Amino acid sequence: MDKSKLICELAGIVGRDSVLSCRRDLLVYEYDATPDVSMPEYVVFPRDASEAAAIMSVARREGLAVVPRGAGTNLSGGTVPLKGGIVLALTRMTEVRSLDVESQRAEVEAGLVNLEFQGFIAPHGHLFAPDPSSQKVSTLGGNVGENAGGPHCFKYGITTNHVYGLEAVLSDGQVVHTGGAAEDSPGYDLTGLIVGSEGTLAAVTSMVVRLMRVPEAIKTMLAIFDTLEDCGNAVSDTIAAGIIPATLEIMDRPLIAEVESSTHTGYPLDAEAVLLIELDGMKEELEGQSQRMVEICRRNHVRTVHVAQDDAERDELWRGRRVAYSAMVKLAMGSTVHDTTVPRTKLAETLRQVRDIADHYRIRVGTAAHAGDGNLHPLVVYDPRDLEEVERVHSADKEIVRLCVAMGGTLSGEHGVGIEKRDYMPLLFTEDELAHMREIKRIFDPEGLLNPGKLLPLDGTT
Ligand SMILES: Cc1cc2nc3c(=O)[nH]c(=O)nc-3n(C[C@H](O)[C@H](O)[C@H](O)COP(=O)(O)OP(=O)(O)OC[C@H]3O[C@@H](n4cnc5c(N)ncnc54)[C@H](O)[C@@H]3O)c2cc1C
C-alpha cells in the first residue's frame, strides 16, 4: 500500500498524534541502549489492546515487521527495528487496571514505568519485587519482555516469578489472555513462555502481577575487601550459613575507581572489591543476621565493614552502586555491558579472568555483579571511532562470554539475547534445541513479523 494511505489507516486506528513517520521523529526509535541502529518506517502508540491488535492486523496484511517497545533501555539490541516496519510503542498504556491489596495482585498496563508502579503501591505497604537498576525509566512490558532482574532478585526471584497472567496481542491480531490471578493455571504455561521472549512471540498489553509486603526492617552494610577471593568466599559462606540477603552487590577495583572519580562515595581506591549487602525481614531476626554477616566478613579478612545506622546512611552506601553504570559510560562514546551468569562459587575466579582479558586486549572494563545469583556485568568503554579498538573490544567480548559459559554459566542473566548475544546461542544449545525454539516461534508468528532477527541465531527464516 502507498505510504501516505498506510499512515492514514494507522491514524484512523490510534489518531494522527499517535503515528510518527517523518525521519526526524523516527531517528529516536532507531536505537536502544546498545550501539546497533536501524530505522523504523512508522512508530505507532496504541492506547489499548484493541488498537494494538488492529495495528498488528494491518502489519500482517502489509508484511511489515512489528517491534514491541517500552522505554528502549534494553542492553541487547532488542528494540532495534532490523527490518524497518512498525515500532509498536506501548508507552501510552500506563493504567493500573485493578489493585487487590488483600490478594496481593494488580493488573497493570505494559507501558507503566516500574518505579511509578512502585510509587503507586508503596502507600498500600507493598512493592513489586523486580527492581532493575533502570527502574526509573524502564516499563513493566519491557521488564516482562526481557524477564528483567535486579539487585533484589536473588532473594525474591526475577520477573517471571512475579507475573501470573498476561493480555497479549498475537501476530495475527488476536487478543489472548494467558494465566490469570490464581497461583497456577492448568495447561501449558504460556505466560512463562511469553515472559522473556523479547517481543518475538506476542506484544504484551497488560499483566497480572504479584505484590509483596514491604519488609518490616532493612539492614544495609558495606564491606571492603583486599582480594576478590575473600569477597567471593564471603558471599559463598553467607549462603552456606543459610542467610539469604535481599542484595549482594560486588563492584571491582576498576569500577570503584570510575565511581569515585565521579561521585566521591568514599570507597577506597586500593580495595579489590566492595560488597554491598542488604538484609530485610522482621526487625528481631535482622539484628542476629547482621551480626552473623559481620562475622562472616571478618572470617574472610574483610578490611572494614560498616552497617548503616539510618536511611540517610543507607542511601549513601547505595549511591555508588546506583551511579556505577553512568559513571563508567559517561567517560566514553561507546560502551557495552554483558550480563553473563556463572555459578556463585566461580564468581571470584571469573572476575579475575575478566580482568586478565581486559589487560590482554588493552581495554577498559569495570565489573559489577549481582553476586547472589552469580550475575556479572563487565562494563566496557571504548571509542567507536577507533576501529582497531572496536576490534579489540569485540574479541574481548567474545572471550568473556566463552569464559562464563566454560565456567558452567549462561549468556544472559537478565538483559536478554536480542542481537548482541544471538550468535552465542549455539554455545549453550544444540541445533536440535534451537530447532525446537524456532518451531515455537513459527507457531506464534508464522510470517516471522514479530521482532525479526532477535533472540535466535539467523538461519534464513528468523
Ligand atoms: C543503566 C541501565 C541499567 C539497567 N539495569 C538493569 C538491571 O538491573 N536488570 C535488568 O534486568 N535490566 C537492566 N537494564 C536493561 C533494561 O533496562 C531492562 O531489560 C528493562 O526491562 C527494559 O525495559 P524497557 O521498557 O526499556 O524495554 P525495551 O528496551 O523497550 O524492550 C526490551 C525488550 O522487550 C520487548 N518488549 C518491550 N515491551 C514489550 C511488550 N509490551 N510486549 C512484548 N515485548 C516487549 C522489546 O521488543 C525488547 O525485546 C538496564 C539498562 C540500563 C540502561
PDBQT file of the ligand as one rigid body, heavy atoms in Angstrom, charges set to zero:
ROOT
HETATM    1  C1  LIG A 501      21.531   1.930  33.211  1.00  0.00    +0.000 C 
HETATM    2  C2  LIG A 501      20.800   0.643  32.952  1.00  0.00    +0.000 A 
HETATM    3  C3  LIG A 501      20.650  -0.263  33.992  1.00  0.00    +0.000 A 
HETATM    4  C4  LIG A 501      19.987  -1.467  33.776  1.00  0.00    +0.000 A 
HETATM    5  N1  LIG A 501      19.829  -2.322  34.810  1.00  0.00    +0.000 NA
HETATM    6  C5  LIG A 501      19.170  -3.484  34.625  1.00  0.00    +0.000 A 
HETATM    7  C6  LIG A 501      19.000  -4.405  35.699  1.00  0.00    +0.000 A 
HETATM    8  O1  LIG A 501      19.420  -4.169  36.839  1.00  0.00    +0.000 OA
HETATM    9  N2  LIG A 501      18.338  -5.547  35.440  1.00  0.00    +0.000 N 
HETATM   10  C7  LIG A 501      17.830  -5.838  34.201  1.00  0.00    +0.000 A 
HETATM   11  O2  LIG A 501      17.227  -6.890  34.034  1.00  0.00    +0.000 OA
HETATM   12  N3  LIG A 501      17.992  -4.994  33.172  1.00  0.00    +0.000 NA
HETATM   13  C8  LIG A 501      18.627  -3.833  33.340  1.00  0.00    +0.000 A 
HETATM   14  N4  LIG A 501      18.787  -2.975  32.291  1.00  0.00    +0.000 N 
HETATM   15  C9  LIG A 501      18.258  -3.347  30.968  1.00  0.00    +0.000 C 
HETATM   16  C10 LIG A 501      16.805  -2.850  30.689  1.00  0.00    +0.000 C 
HETATM   17  O3  LIG A 501      16.567  -1.637  31.352  1.00  0.00    +0.000 OA
HETATM   18  C11 LIG A 501      15.775  -3.888  31.118  1.00  0.00    +0.000 C 
HETATM   19  O4  LIG A 501      15.891  -5.039  30.307  1.00  0.00    +0.000 OA
HETATM   20  C12 LIG A 501      14.324  -3.395  31.041  1.00  0.00    +0.000 C 
HETATM   21  O5  LIG A 501      13.481  -4.429  31.485  1.00  0.00    +0.000 OA
HETATM   22  C13 LIG A 501      13.885  -2.978  29.644  1.00  0.00    +0.000 C 
HETATM   23  O6  LIG A 501      12.663  -2.264  29.760  1.00  0.00    +0.000 OA
HETATM   24  P1  LIG A 501      12.221  -1.253  28.606  1.00  0.00    +0.000 P 
HETATM   25  O7  LIG A 501      10.881  -0.725  28.933  1.00  0.00    +0.000 OA
HETATM   26  O8  LIG A 501      13.269  -0.256  28.359  1.00  0.00    +0.000 OA
HETATM   27  O9  LIG A 501      12.091  -2.268  27.389  1.00  0.00    +0.000 OA
HETATM   28  P2  LIG A 501      12.628  -2.113  25.912  1.00  0.00    +0.000 P 
HETATM   29  O10 LIG A 501      14.071  -1.884  25.900  1.00  0.00    +0.000 OA
HETATM   30  O11 LIG A 501      11.775  -1.161  25.184  1.00  0.00    +0.000 OA
HETATM   31  O12 LIG A 501      12.320  -3.580  25.349  1.00  0.00    +0.000 OA
HETATM   32  C14 LIG A 501      13.028  -4.684  25.830  1.00  0.00    +0.000 C 
HETATM   33  C15 LIG A 501      12.600  -5.957  25.084  1.00  0.00    +0.000 C 
HETATM   34  O13 LIG A 501      11.269  -6.308  25.451  1.00  0.00    +0.000 OA
HETATM   35  C16 LIG A 501      10.410  -6.251  24.323  1.00  0.00    +0.000 C 
HETATM   36  N5  LIG A 501       9.199  -5.580  24.765  1.00  0.00    +0.000 N 
HETATM   37  C17 LIG A 501       9.086  -4.325  25.274  1.00  0.00    +0.000 A 
HETATM   38  N6  LIG A 501       7.807  -4.096  25.600  1.00  0.00    +0.000 NA
HETATM   39  C18 LIG A 501       7.125  -5.211  25.290  1.00  0.00    +0.000 A 
HETATM   40  C19 LIG A 501       5.751  -5.581  25.364  1.00  0.00    +0.000 A 
HETATM   41  N7  LIG A 501       4.842  -4.754  25.847  1.00  0.00    +0.000 N 
HETATM   42  N8  LIG A 501       5.395  -6.806  24.930  1.00  0.00    +0.000 NA
HETATM   43  C20 LIG A 501       6.303  -7.674  24.441  1.00  0.00    +0.000 A 
HETATM   44  N9  LIG A 501       7.606  -7.380  24.338  1.00  0.00    +0.000 NA
HETATM   45  C21 LIG A 501       8.003  -6.165  24.769  1.00  0.00    +0.000 A 
HETATM   46  C22 LIG A 501      11.150  -5.493  23.243  1.00  0.00    +0.000 C 
HETATM   47  O14 LIG A 501      10.766  -5.905  21.950  1.00  0.00    +0.000 OA
HETATM   48  C23 LIG A 501      12.595  -5.830  23.569  1.00  0.00    +0.000 C 
HETATM   49  O15 LIG A 501      12.924  -7.073  23.009  1.00  0.00    +0.000 OA
HETATM   50  C24 LIG A 501      19.457  -1.767  32.477  1.00  0.00    +0.000 A 
HETATM   51  C25 LIG A 501      19.606  -0.848  31.438  1.00  0.00    +0.000 A 
HETATM   52  C26 LIG A 501      20.282   0.346  31.661  1.00  0.00    +0.000 A 
HETATM   53  C27 LIG A 501      20.420   1.303  30.522  1.00  0.00    +0.000 C 
ENDROOT
TORSDOF 0
